[in-house]
Amino acid sequence: MVKHVIIWKLKDEYSGEAAEAVKEGIKSGLEGLKGQIPGLLEITVNIKPLASSNCDVMLDSTFVDEAALNGYTVHPAHVEVATTKVRPYTAIRSCMDYEC
């Protein structure tokens, strides 16, 4: 299995209620991909970081293998969510993929 973990920092112009709405959109969009992407086993988005955190949103997903992760990256449903709900609102993205 392969884990795909991403953390994002929202753009500075999003705070308060606007930031919460953006985070909810990211969560619903990405978690809505479950069952649509071949080889995607689990997908969870955390939008409630503790005050000690320096990021706003975390994606934790599991794939059957690296080929499934590569397919997810270019799958039209994922591209749509990334293009409309994630990239316009995020300033910093960090990613770690690993075998487990």
Secondary structure, DSSP 8 states (H G I E B T S, - for coil): -EEEEEEEEE-TT--HHHHHHHHHHHHHHHHTTTTTSTTEEEEEEE----TT-S-SEEEEEEESSHHHHHHHHH-HHHHHHIIIIITTTEEEEEEEEEE-
